[in-house]
Amino acid sequence: MVRAPHERSVQHELAEKPYAVRQLGRASFVWSLNKIRIASLILIGAAMPAAAGFAVSDTFGKWLCVAWLAGVALLMHGLSRRASDDSVVLSVDQRGMLDRRLMARRIEWQEIEAICLVDTSGSHTVDIRLRCPRTTLERTRWLVRIGAHCQIGYGVPAVTFSMLLLDGDVSELLEAVAEYRPDLLHYVNRSALQSVDP
């Protein structure tokens, strides 16, 4: 009993350090260079019609093409920043889930009401219902806080974790959650994970 507080403090310090989170393997996710390359190629393809339209359009059409190209350039800049960032973006550990794209602190397990059903064959997102969405999201950006109002007013899950550009998929994220809190998973996903366990 005397050693428990010391062990907890050491675990807390290790979980906060990026290199320690990386050691968790599939419980941590970074930006995927391959997925970012594919997204970049799609953006280049999306810029082609605007570039071609600029040559043949009138003044209004040219301004529209310039706005389109500016939007593509902003998205490319965002992809470039992500490609050069090798820090952990999303992590799951014994204390909860942390998505640095949404908020600076982790969502503790006790704050999560449920993790919604996920189609692991085609989905790239995991939706999360919070017990007290206003309290959990109160210190986040206003775009993230909108999720609290959506859950309270319309029953839409307050938080969505996207795996679209991360190195991993929703199945790996659900497996990481199942290691710590399988009870939060939808029973269909929980049964599917139990059936593939050796």
C-alpha positions as CSV (number, residue, x, y, z in Angstrom):
1,M,0.0,0.0,0.0
2,V,2.9,2.4,0.7
3,R,4.2,2.0,-2.9
4,A,0.9,2.7,-4.7
5,P,1.1,6.6,-4.7
6,H,4.7,6.4,-6.0
7,E,3.8,4.0,-8.7
8,R,0.8,6.2,-9.7
9,S,3.0,9.3,-9.9
10,V,5.6,7.5,-12.1
11,Q,2.8,6.3,-14.4
12,H,1.4,9.8,-14.6
13,E,4.8,11.2,-15.6
14,L,5.5,8.5,-18.2
15,A,2.1,8.9,-19.8
16,E,2.6,12.6,-20.2
17,K,5.9,12.2,-22.2
18,P,5.6,11.6,-25.9
19,Y,8.3,9.0,-26.1
20,A,6.5,7.0,-23.4
21,V,3.2,7.1,-25.3
22,R,5.0,5.9,-28.4
23,Q,6.1,2.8,-26.5
24,L,2.4,1.8,-26.1
25,G,2.4,0.6,-29.7
26,R,-1.1,0.4,-31.1
27,A,-2.4,2.6,-28.3
28,S,-0.8,5.7,-29.9
29,F,-1.3,7.1,-33.3
30,V,0.7,9.6,-35.3
31,W,0.2,11.2,-38.7
32,S,0.5,8.7,-41.6
33,L,2.8,9.9,-44.4
34,N,1.3,7.5,-46.9
35,K,-2.3,8.8,-46.2
36,I,-1.0,12.4,-46.4
37,R,0.6,11.7,-49.8
38,I,-2.7,10.3,-51.1
39,A,-4.6,13.3,-49.8
40,S,-2.1,15.6,-51.5
41,L,-2.6,13.8,-54.8
42,I,-6.4,14.2,-54.4
43,L,-5.9,17.9,-53.7
44,I,-3.7,18.3,-56.8
45,G,-6.4,16.6,-58.8
46,A,-9.0,19.0,-57.3
47,A,-6.9,22.0,-58.3
48,M,-6.6,21.0,-62.0
49,P,-10.2,22.1,-63.0
50,A,-9.7,25.5,-61.4
51,A,-6.3,26.0,-63.2
52,A,-7.9,25.0,-66.5
53,G,-11.0,27.1,-65.8
54,F,-8.9,30.2,-65.1
55,A,-7.6,30.2,-68.7
56,V,-11.1,30.1,-70.3
57,S,-13.4,32.0,-67.9
58,D,-14.6,35.6,-67.6
59,T,-13.6,37.9,-64.8
60,F,-16.1,36.4,-62.2
61,G,-15.0,32.9,-63.2
62,K,-11.3,33.8,-62.8
63,W,-12.0,35.1,-59.3
64,L,-13.9,31.9,-58.5
65,C,-10.9,29.9,-59.7
66,V,-8.5,31.9,-57.7
67,A,-10.6,31.4,-54.5
68,W,-10.7,27.6,-55.3
69,L,-6.9,27.5,-55.8
70,A,-6.4,29.5,-52.6
71,G,-8.5,27.0,-50.7
72,V,-6.5,24.1,-52.1
73,A,-3.3,25.9,-51.2
74,L,-4.5,26.3,-47.6
75,L,-5.4,22.6,-47.4
76,M,-2.0,21.7,-48.9
77,H,-0.3,23.8,-46.3
78,G,-2.2,22.0,-43.5
79,L,-1.1,18.6,-44.9
80,S,2.5,19.8,-45.1
81,R,2.5,20.8,-41.4
82,R,1.1,17.4,-40.5
83,A,3.7,15.6,-42.6
84,S,6.5,17.3,-40.7
85,D,4.9,16.6,-37.3
86,D,6.0,13.3,-35.7
87,S,4.4,13.7,-32.3
88,V,1.6,11.5,-31.1
89,V,-1.8,12.8,-32.2
90,L,-4.2,10.4,-30.5
91,S,-3.4,8.1,-27.6
92,V,-5.3,5.7,-25.4
93,D,-4.0,4.7,-21.9
94,Q,-5.2,3.6,-18.5
95,R,-6.6,7.1,-17.7
96,G,-8.5,7.8,-20.9
97,M,-8.3,9.1,-24.5
98,L,-6.3,12.1,-25.7
99,D,-6.8,13.6,-29.2
100,R,-4.5,16.7,-29.4
101,R,-6.5,17.9,-32.5
102,L,-9.5,18.5,-30.2
103,M,-8.3,19.4,-26.8
104,A,-5.1,19.7,-24.7
105,R,-6.2,17.3,-21.9
106,R,-7.3,13.7,-22.1
107,I,-11.0,12.7,-21.8
108,E,-11.0,10.5,-18.7
109,W,-12.7,7.2,-18.8
110,Q,-15.3,8.2,-16.3
111,E,-16.3,11.1,-18.5
112,I,-17.3,8.8,-21.4
113,E,-20.8,7.4,-21.5
114,A,-20.3,5.2,-24.5
115,I,-18.4,4.6,-27.7
116,C,-20.9,4.3,-30.5
117,L,-21.2,1.4,-33.0
118,V,-18.4,1.6,-35.6
119,D,-18.4,-0.1,-39.0
120,T,-14.8,-1.3,-38.9
121,S,-14.8,-2.2,-42.6
122,G,-15.6,1.2,-43.9
123,S,-15.6,3.9,-41.2
124,H,-12.7,6.2,-40.5
125,T,-14.3,7.8,-37.4
126,V,-15.2,6.8,-33.8
127,D,-18.1,8.7,-32.2
128,I,-18.1,9.2,-28.4
129,R,-21.0,10.1,-26.1
130,L,-20.0,12.0,-23.0
131,R,-21.7,11.9,-19.6
132,C,-21.5,15.7,-19.1
133,P,-20.5,17.1,-22.5
134,R,-20.7,20.8,-21.3
135,T,-18.3,20.1,-18.4
136,T,-15.9,18.0,-20.4
137,L,-15.7,20.4,-23.4
138,E,-16.0,23.7,-21.6
139,R,-12.3,24.7,-22.0
140,T,-12.0,23.7,-25.6
141,R,-12.2,25.8,-28.8
142,W,-15.8,26.9,-29.8
143,L,-15.8,24.5,-32.7
144,V,-15.2,21.5,-30.4
145,R,-17.7,22.9,-27.8
146,I,-20.5,22.8,-30.4
147,G,-20.4,19.0,-29.9
148,A,-21.8,19.4,-26.4
149,H,-24.8,21.3,-27.7
150,C,-25.3,18.7,-30.5
151,Q,-25.4,15.8,-28.0
152,I,-27.6,17.7,-25.5
153,G,-30.0,19.0,-28.1
154,Y,-30.1,16.4,-30.8
155,G,-28.6,13.2,-29.4
156,V,-25.6,13.4,-31.7
157,P,-22.3,12.1,-30.1
158,A,-20.3,15.1,-28.7
159,V,-16.9,14.0,-29.9
160,T,-15.6,12.3,-33.0
161,F,-12.1,10.9,-33.4
162,S,-11.0,10.7,-37.0
163,M,-8.5,8.1,-38.1
164,L,-8.5,9.3,-41.7
165,L,-4.9,10.7,-41.8
166,L,-3.5,8.8,-38.9
167,D,-1.2,5.8,-39.0
168,G,-3.8,3.2,-38.0
169,D,-7.5,2.4,-38.4
170,V,-10.7,2.4,-36.3
171,S,-10.2,-1.4,-35.5
172,E,-6.8,-0.6,-33.8
173,L,-8.4,2.3,-31.9
174,L,-11.2,0.0,-30.7
175,E,-8.7,-2.7,-29.7
176,A,-6.8,-0.1,-27.6
177,V,-10.0,1.0,-25.9
178,A,-10.9,-2.7,-25.2
179,E,-7.6,-3.1,-23.3
180,Y,-8.8,-0.6,-20.7
181,R,-12.6,-0.2,-20.9
182,P,-14.3,-2.8,-23.0
183,D,-17.6,-2.0,-21.3
184,L,-17.7,1.4,-23.1
185,L,-17.7,-0.3,-26.5
186,H,-21.0,-1.0,-28.4
187,Y,-21.8,-4.7,-27.8
188,V,-21.4,-5.5,-31.6
189,N,-17.9,-4.1,-31.6
190,R,-17.0,-5.8,-28.3
191,S,-18.2,-9.1,-29.6
192,A,-16.3,-8.7,-32.8
193,L,-13.1,-8.0,-30.9
194,Q,-13.6,-10.9,-28.6
195,S,-14.1,-13.3,-31.6
196,V,-10.7,-12.3,-33.1
197,D,-8.8,-12.6,-29.8
198,P,-6.6,-15.7,-29.7
